[in-house]
């Protein structure tokens, strides 16, 4: 027994020493559960560049896409809990528990929460030929065309799909969902008039709104945005949908059991990135809002995700849409 205790103490000391040395010049992998080139991938690459300055080591982005981000997320859940494999995911962390009836991981118990990074607002837009020119006219048009409205989205579980579900729930009108394999084809069909409405991230819609290629009706934030192309758009809340608020937030996670000293160093690198001028500039260019409140800390990050799971679960179940 004494020998066992001694070996245990030696092993614990070795782990502790290793954690204190982290990252010891080794490369850190940041898994993005989406394809390269998309909004989440861009956030990850910006974040990796900023975090490297604090950690003093290389961070590479690994795009492991598929199944509504669950494949890449599962990869991190199974990874060695040493701090060298991390996950950057968006609002999907709070919607997967409802969208998938069987997941190979538990969002709330199989990860260490490292902090939130940013939030990306959403915009409600319509096809160019839509007769409604503002949100009030849009509600009248929706009432007059119930049962005939097509609402596009970038695929099951995508940001646009979730926003669309919440919008339909809020106005109590069902629309025909038209899923696409990504945002680009959805916007292309919106521009061509094949679908009527789309609710998507500012990272995808601002240029179309600025060029006046689509009808823009509202933003989904609590307050109006300051971006020049969007500053005149009302919020859905002020337009009559009280407390309607949705944004696509991003957070960082490590496998459960990652040593506390390693988690501390990773969180410090994330919070330092939030203050990095280059990172801030690049995120603002995407239309993203940097997280500066307590959610940059692990406990508040986890508390927020738990609240989001409680928010989205009933909406998804009521819609009866599942990814498996």
C-alpha positions as CSV (number, residue, x, y, z in Angstrom):
1,X,0.0,0.0,0.0
2,X,2.8,2.3,0.9
3,X,4.5,1.6,-2.5
4,X,1.2,2.3,-4.3
5,X,0.7,5.6,-2.5
6,X,4.3,6.6,-3.3
7,X,3.9,5.8,-7.0
8,X,0.6,7.7,-7.0
9,X,2.3,10.7,-5.4
10,X,5.2,10.5,-7.9
11,X,2.7,10.3,-10.8
12,X,0.8,13.3,-9.5
13,X,3.9,15.3,-9.1
14,X,5.0,14.5,-12.6
15,X,1.6,15.6,-14.0
16,X,1.8,18.8,-11.9
17,X,5.3,19.6,-13.2
18,X,4.2,18.9,-16.8
19,X,1.2,21.2,-16.3
20,X,3.4,24.0,-14.9
21,X,5.7,23.7,-18.0
22,X,2.7,23.8,-20.4
23,X,2.9,24.4,-23.4
24,X,6.7,23.5,-23.3
25,X,7.1,24.4,-27.0
26,X,4.6,21.9,-28.2
27,X,2.0,22.7,-30.8
28,X,-1.6,23.2,-29.6
29,X,-4.5,22.1,-31.9
30,X,-7.7,24.1,-32.0
31,X,-10.4,22.0,-33.5
32,X,-13.1,23.8,-35.4
33,X,-16.1,21.5,-36.1
34,X,-17.0,23.3,-39.4
35,X,-15.4,23.6,-42.8
36,X,-12.6,26.0,-43.5
37,X,-13.6,29.5,-44.7
38,X,-16.8,29.8,-42.7
39,X,-17.5,32.4,-40.0
40,X,-16.5,30.1,-37.1
41,X,-13.3,29.1,-38.9
42,X,-12.3,32.7,-39.3
43,X,-12.9,33.4,-35.6
44,X,-10.7,30.4,-34.7
45,X,-7.8,31.5,-36.9
46,X,-8.0,35.1,-35.5
47,X,-8.1,33.7,-32.0
48,X,-5.2,31.2,-32.6
49,X,-3.0,34.0,-33.9
50,X,-3.7,36.2,-30.8
51,X,-3.4,33.4,-28.3
52,X,0.0,32.3,-29.7
53,X,1.5,35.6,-28.4
54,X,0.7,34.7,-24.8
55,X,1.3,31.0,-24.9
56,X,4.5,31.3,-26.9
57,X,3.8,28.4,-29.1
58,X,2.1,27.5,-32.4
59,X,-1.7,26.9,-32.5
60,X,-2.9,25.1,-35.6
61,X,-6.6,25.0,-36.6
62,X,-8.0,21.6,-37.4
63,X,-11.3,21.6,-39.4
64,X,-13.2,18.5,-38.5
65,X,-16.6,19.2,-39.9
66,X,-19.9,17.2,-40.1
67,X,-23.1,16.3,-38.3
68,X,-23.9,19.8,-37.1
69,X,-20.5,20.2,-35.4
70,X,-20.9,17.0,-33.3
71,X,-18.1,15.1,-35.0
72,X,-15.4,17.7,-34.2
73,X,-16.8,18.2,-30.7
74,X,-16.7,14.4,-30.1
75,X,-13.1,14.4,-31.2
76,X,-12.1,16.8,-28.5
77,X,-14.2,15.0,-25.9
78,X,-12.1,11.9,-26.6
79,X,-8.8,13.7,-26.8
80,X,-6.0,13.4,-24.2
81,X,-6.8,16.0,-21.4
82,X,-3.4,17.7,-21.5
83,X,-4.3,21.1,-23.0
84,X,-2.9,20.4,-26.4
85,X,-6.3,19.7,-28.0
86,X,-9.0,22.4,-27.7
87,X,-12.4,23.1,-29.3
88,X,-13.9,26.3,-30.6
89,X,-17.6,25.9,-31.1
90,X,-20.5,28.3,-31.4
91,X,-24.2,28.2,-30.3
92,X,-24.2,24.5,-31.4
93,X,-22.9,23.6,-28.0
94,X,-26.3,24.5,-26.6
95,X,-28.5,23.1,-29.4
96,X,-26.9,19.7,-30.0
97,X,-28.5,18.2,-26.8
98,X,-31.9,18.8,-28.3
99,X,-31.1,18.3,-32.0
100,X,-29.5,14.9,-31.4
101,X,-31.3,12.3,-29.4
102,X,-28.0,10.3,-29.1
103,X,-24.7,12.1,-28.6
104,X,-21.3,10.4,-27.8
105,X,-20.7,13.1,-25.3
106,X,-22.4,15.3,-22.7
107,X,-21.9,19.0,-23.3
108,X,-22.2,20.0,-19.7
109,X,-20.0,17.2,-18.1
110,X,-17.4,16.1,-20.7
111,X,-15.6,19.4,-21.2
112,X,-13.7,22.0,-19.3
113,X,-15.1,25.5,-20.1
114,X,-12.4,28.0,-20.9
115,X,-14.3,31.2,-21.7
116,X,-16.4,32.9,-24.4
117,X,-14.8,34.8,-27.2
118,X,-17.5,36.8,-29.1
119,X,-21.0,37.2,-30.3
120,X,-22.2,37.7,-33.9
121,X,-25.6,39.4,-34.4
122,X,-28.2,38.1,-36.8
123,X,-30.3,39.9,-39.4
124,X,-33.7,39.2,-40.8
125,X,-33.6,39.7,-44.6
126,X,-35.9,39.1,-47.5
127,X,-35.8,38.6,-51.2
128,X,-35.3,41.7,-53.4
129,X,-38.9,41.6,-54.8
130,X,-40.6,41.3,-51.5
131,X,-43.3,44.1,-51.3
132,X,-42.6,44.8,-47.6
133,X,-40.2,47.7,-47.1
134,X,-40.0,47.6,-43.3
135,X,-40.8,45.2,-40.4
136,X,-44.4,46.5,-39.9
137,X,-45.1,45.9,-43.6
138,X,-43.4,42.5,-43.3
139,X,-45.7,41.4,-40.5
140,X,-48.7,42.3,-42.7
141,X,-47.3,40.4,-45.6
142,X,-46.7,37.4,-43.4
143,X,-50.3,37.5,-42.2
144,X,-51.6,37.7,-45.7
145,X,-49.4,34.8,-47.0
146,X,-49.6,32.2,-44.3
147,X,-48.8,28.7,-45.6
148,X,-47.0,30.1,-48.6
149,X,-43.8,31.5,-47.1
150,X,-40.4,29.8,-47.7
151,X,-37.8,30.4,-45.0
152,X,-34.3,29.4,-46.0
153,X,-31.5,28.1,-43.8
154,X,-27.9,26.9,-44.2
155,X,-28.7,23.4,-42.9
156,X,-30.1,21.6,-39.8
157,X,-28.6,23.2,-36.7
158,X,-27.0,26.1,-38.6
159,X,-27.3,29.6,-37.1
160,X,-29.9,30.5,-39.7
161,X,-32.0,27.4,-38.9
162,X,-32.0,28.2,-35.2
163,X,-32.9,31.9,-35.7
164,X,-35.7,30.9,-38.1
165,X,-37.1,28.5,-35.5
166,X,-37.1,31.2,-32.8
167,X,-38.7,33.7,-35.2
168,X,-41.5,31.4,-36.1
169,X,-42.1,30.5,-32.5
170,X,-42.2,34.2,-31.5
171,X,-44.7,35.3,-34.2
172,X,-46.6,32.0,-34.0
173,X,-46.5,31.4,-37.8
174,X,-45.2,28.3,-39.4
175,X,-43.2,28.7,-42.6
176,X,-41.8,26.1,-45.0
177,X,-38.2,25.5,-44.2
178,X,-35.8,25.3,-47.2
179,X,-32.4,23.8,-46.0
180,X,-29.2,24.3,-48.0
181,X,-25.7,23.0,-47.7
182,X,-24.3,26.2,-46.4
183,X,-25.1,29.9,-46.3
184,X,-23.7,30.8,-49.8
185,X,-26.4,28.8,-51.8
186,X,-29.1,30.0,-49.4
187,X,-28.2,33.7,-50.1
188,X,-27.9,32.9,-53.8
189,X,-31.5,31.6,-53.9
190,X,-32.7,34.5,-51.8
191,X,-31.2,36.9,-54.3
192,X,-32.8,35.0,-57.1
193,X,-36.2,35.0,-55.4
194,X,-36.5,31.2,-54.9
195,X,-36.9,31.7,-51.1
196,X,-38.7,34.6,-49.3
197,X,-36.8,35.1,-46.0
198,X,-33.5,34.3,-44.3
199,X,-32.2,35.0,-40.8
200,X,-28.5,34.9,-40.8
201,X,-25.3,36.3,-39.3
202,X,-24.1,39.8,-40.0
203,X,-20.8,38.2,-41.2
204,X,-22.8,36.7,-44.1
205,X,-25.4,39.4,-44.8
206,X,-23.9,42.9,-44.2
207,X,-22.4,43.1,-47.7
208,X,-25.7,42.2,-49.3
209,X,-27.5,44.7,-47.1
210,X,-25.0,47.5,-47.9
211,X,-25.3,46.8,-51.6
212,X,-29.1,46.9,-51.3
213,X,-29.4,43.5,-52.9
214,X,-31.8,42.3,-50.3
215,X,-34.6,43.7,-48.1
216,X,-33.3,44.2,-44.6
217,X,-35.9,44.3,-41.8
218,X,-34.3,44.0,-38.3
219,X,-31.4,42.8,-36.2
220,X,-31.7,40.3,-33.4
221,X,-29.6,42.2,-30.7
222,X,-30.9,43.9,-27.6
223,X,-29.7,47.3,-29.0
224,X,-29.2,48.6,-32.5
225,X,-25.8,48.0,-34.1
226,X,-23.3,50.7,-34.8
227,X,-22.0,49.2,-38.1
228,X,-22.6,51.9,-40.8
229,X,-24.6,49.5,-43.1
230,X,-26.8,48.3,-40.2
231,X,-27.1,51.2,-37.9
232,X,-30.6,52.2,-39.2
233,X,-32.1,48.7,-38.8
234,X,-34.4,48.4,-35.8
235,X,-34.1,45.5,-33.4
236,X,-36.9,42.8,-33.5
237,X,-37.5,43.6,-29.8
238,X,-38.3,47.3,-30.5
239,X,-40.3,46.2,-33.5
240,X,-42.8,44.3,-31.3
241,X,-41.2,41.0,-30.5
242,X,-40.4,41.7,-26.9
243,X,-37.2,40.1,-25.5
244,X,-36.4,38.6,-28.9
245,X,-32.6,38.3,-28.8
246,X,-30.3,35.8,-30.5
247,X,-26.7,35.9,-31.4
248,X,-24.1,33.3,-32.5
249,X,-21.6,33.2,-29.7
250,X,-18.3,31.3,-29.7
251,X,-16.5,29.7,-26.8
252,X,-13.4,27.6,-26.1
253,X,-13.4,24.1,-24.5
254,X,-10.9,21.5,-23.4
255,X,-11.4,17.8,-22.6
256,X,-12.7,17.0,-19.1
257,X,-9.8,16.4,-16.7
258,X,-7.4,18.8,-18.2
259,X,-5.1,19.9,-15.2
260,X,-6.1,23.2,-13.5
261,X,-2.7,24.9,-14.1
262,X,-3.1,24.3,-17.8
263,X,-6.7,25.6,-17.8
264,X,-5.5,28.7,-16.0
265,X,-2.8,29.4,-18.7
266,X,-5.3,28.8,-21.5
267,X,-7.9,31.1,-20.0
268,X,-5.2,33.8,-19.5
269,X,-4.3,33.5,-23.2
270,X,-7.9,33.8,-24.2
271,X,-8.6,36.8,-22.1
272,X,-5.4,38.4,-23.4
273,X,-6.6,37.8,-26.9
274,X,-9.8,39.7,-26.1
275,X,-7.6,42.8,-25.5
276,X,-5.3,42.3,-28.5
277,X,-5.8,45.3,-31.0
278,X,-5.3,43.1,-34.0
279,X,-7.8,40.5,-32.9
280,X,-10.4,43.2,-32.0
281,X,-10.0,44.9,-35.4
282,X,-10.4,41.6,-37.3
283,X,-13.5,40.6,-35.3
284,X,-15.1,44.0,-35.7
285,X,-14.6,43.6,-39.4
286,X,-16.7,40.4,-39.2
287,X,-19.5,42.3,-37.4
288,X,-18.7,40.4,-34.2
289,X,-18.8,41.8,-30.7
290,X,-15.9,40.8,-28.4
291,X,-16.9,39.3,-25.1
292,X,-15.8,41.6,-22.3
293,X,-18.0,40.5,-19.4
294,X,-17.7,37.7,-16.8
295,X,-18.4,35.0,-19.5
296,X,-14.7,35.1,-20.4
297,X,-14.3,33.1,-17.2
298,X,-15.0,29.4,-17.1
299,X,-17.7,29.3,-14.4
300,X,-19.8,32.1,-16.1
301,X,-19.2,30.6,-19.5
302,X,-20.6,27.2,-18.3
303,X,-23.5,28.9,-16.6
304,X,-24.4,30.8,-19.8
305,X,-24.3,27.6,-21.9
306,X,-26.5,25.8,-19.5
307,X,-29.0,28.7,-19.7
308,X,-28.8,28.5,-23.5
309,X,-29.5,24.7,-23.4
310,X,-32.6,25.4,-21.4
311,X,-33.7,28.1,-23.8
312,X,-33.3,26.2,-27.1
313,X,-34.4,22.8,-25.9
314,X,-38.1,23.5,-25.8
315,X,-38.0,25.4,-29.1
316,X,-36.3,22.6,-31.0
317,X,-38.5,19.9,-29.5
318,X,-41.6,21.8,-30.3
319,X,-40.5,22.1,-33.9
320,X,-40.0,18.3,-33.9
321,X,-36.7,18.6,-35.9
322,X,-33.9,16.2,-35.1
323,X,-30.5,15.6,-36.7
324,X,-30.5,11.8,-36.1
